[in-house]
Amino acid sequence: MGICLFSRKSSVFTGLFEFGLFNRTIVVKDCGFCRLYRGVSAVLLLDDYDSGSSSDTNLAVNEVVPERKLYSFTGLRLFSVVVRVLKSLDWRVAREIRFREAVEKYGFTCSVDTFRMIIQVFAFAGMRMEMYALLRDIFCYYQDVGFDLFGLLPTMLELLDDLVTSVVVVDVLIKVFASNSMLENAVDVFFQAKNIGIQPGIRSCNFLLKCLVEGNRRHQLLTLFEEMKNSGPPPTVYTYTIVMNYFCNEQYAQGKVDMEQASLILDEMDRNGIRPSVVTYSTYIHGLCRVGCAAFALNFIEDLRCNNEPLNVYCYNAVMHAFCKSGKPEEAMRTFAKMRSYGMTPDVHSYSILIDGFCECGDVEKGLTLFKEMESTNINLIPSLVTYSSLLKGLSKSGLMEASFEMFRKLENCGFKYDQHAYNILISGFVMQGNLDCAHELLEEMIRNNLAPYAIDYKNLIHGFCRIGSVAKALQLFNTMKESGVVPNTHTGNDIATGYCIKGHVRKALEFLDEMRDQGINPNIFSYSIIINRLCKEGKSKNALELLPLMLKRNILPNVVVYSTLIDGFAKQAKLEEALLLYKRMIKFGVSPDTITYTILINILSTMGKVKEAYHLFEKMILNGLNPDKISYTSIIAGLCKIGYVKEALKLYKEMLQRGRLPSVVTYTCLIDGFCKQNRMDIATMLVDEMRRSNVSPDVVTYNVLIHGYLSQGQADRLHYLLDEMRAEGIVPDDITCKLLGLNMDVDTGG
């Protein structure tokens, strides 16, 4: 090392020669005197130079070297660092000054020359970590001041004619750029080096490939990979595995796993005589599982096993996880059994995957059995918090909250600290059961333990309390949520507005919406729909209508739901003209009616006796691409039967069946009534039979219609038969039935 370090062929020292530190006379100005040094001895003495010492040799200024090689004292102090690093290879010496500080004190050119020489010294000694830190220092400066980073490599290689040292500089510079997400620059360093005859090392190339994968740089990744295959450095098994990982992971491959390309990688490795590692195979198997080919992946594993290829537990875990995710824990269990039969020991993840799979499918008992087996099979298989969380979730989903809570309390005794996820599972479980008080207590305990509840925990509890009308508790949680730094969203605010409306406090709900706006939580269309719906239910449709200008003022455009609610509200108040005017207003503002709107309007027009207009609207609904539902058909059928258009009604009934809309008891009753009034008891009876075949049971209204029909036909002999049929079906005659038959209610019901 000593001989090489002082070889004049070393580029580091070529640099030193350029600065007049070797084989030249160096003059240091100090208080009017000069100290003269020559050769290597001058370099070594520079480190020991003391500005305060007196000189034994006094020379005239005109005896020194040419003026262009004259350096100030401060410059020499900077270059003395190079000499000290050269002598000691001590990182602490190199870190005495940062690049930015050097530039500010000595200028850019002097600083970059000095740092380049220090980097080359470390490169010559193979001290890559030290090189990385210095190059990153320069890189950050270049970035901050906007210098061209593509010129950094030529600067660092200047005066360097040693190939081995140059490769080290290239490798480390690639890593500096790649690890700082400057991937274009890293790739450029690779190609710049190749152009001047320097081949980067395989480790730095693999590192760059890995960064390109993580950065989802497909084009650059494949370009670099092809270049390595064509001109070196030759790809290794690790290189191929990195590229394989790109194609097998949707996180990287532009959201899509490309198993065709992954398979080509395996074929290419085989052609080139590169044996895949267990990591390569594991990556490929994970890719197959991600695209839903768990069964194929398992067959692939079997082939590998038969050919004595390397396999590990992670390969089997991937297949088990895929089976469990697709709701097939039994298949995962069979894979688990195969793995064990081949002498491969399951790890904690194997058991956790199975436990989670069975718990997700509702088989908590199987999950608990596996958990006990896991604890008893091998003392090294300690259940993880993930394992416990799966059991907690399974027990909670099955409604076994007592068992879930008991296991939750045991976690601390097992050496685990409660985390947010575990609390979230318990809180969600109690909310689902309607045990809001227990859920609330857990949330407060969570806060006392300095764990921040998830936003969903607050949201679920607020929703639960509002649903049962406990608005005060919901508001308390809402305020706690804000104080803890969790910003409530509009949906949570809407829950509280709903809570107020359930209690009938519409004014308070409106005031709360204003408070939401003041706190930066903007109400949306649903916020006002809640209040409009409540007002319409209370018969205050006019008050609800007054909210529309307020919504428009706040840039919230009423939608079809709002208009439909208002139209229905006016219709139920028998304000049919106002409802129709609102429909016209809706059309004017460009809001297209939906099936519900049309159904409401058809009902309104039918009630007003405007059945033809209602039928026209029904046809318009179909022309607009909307599919009439059961209620729409029933509404128009009822209207047509009411005015005696029973043939048209029967036609719509058949069309209804063809569209797959099953008639309700109301639909059948309207048709039966229509035909009874037309004295067509034969068709009415046929409809009753069809009704029964469709498993639609007649109700008391249906029987009343039939009784009235038979009475009007003078077929009194049928009445007692109908009455017996009603009793057999458990239908209690109402006042209308008794009035029609002239029966005493008490006598009739008593038989």
Secondary structure, DSSP 8 states (H G I E B T S, - for coil): -HHHHT-TT-HHHHHHHHTT-SSS-EEEEETTEEEEE-HHHHHHHHTT--TTS--S----GGGSS-GGG---HHHHHHHHHHHHHHHH--HHHHTTS-HHHHHHHH-HHHHHHHHHHHHHHHHHTT-HHHHHHHHHHHHHHHHHHT--GGGHHHHHHTT---HHHHHHHHHHHHHHHHHTT-HHHHHHHHHHHHHTT----HHHHHHHHHHHHHTT-HHHHHHHHHHHHHHSS---HHHHHHHHHHHH-TTTTTT---HHHHHHHHHHHHHTT----HHHHHHHHHHHHHTT-HHHHHHHHHHHHHTT----HHHHHHHHHHHHHTT-HHHHHHHHHHHHHTT----HHHHHHHHHHHHHTT-HHHHHHHHHHHHHH-TT----HHHHHHHHHHHHHTT-HHHHHHHHHHTGGGT----HHHHHHHHHHHHHHT-HHHHHHHHHHHHHTT----HHHHHHHHHHHHHTT-HHHHHHHHHHHHHTT----HHHHHHHHHHHHHTT-HHHHHHHHHHHHHTT----HHHHHHHHHHHHHTT-HHHHHTHHHHHHHTT----HHHHHHHHHHHHHTT-HHHHHHHHHHHHHTT----HHHHHHHHHHHHHTT-HHHHHHHHHHHHHTT----HHHHHHHHHHHHHTT-HHHHHHHHHHHHHTT----HHHHHHHHHHHHHTT-HHHHHHHHHHHHHTT----HHHHHHHHHHHHHHT-GGGHHHHHHHHHHTT----HHHHHHHT--HHHHHH-
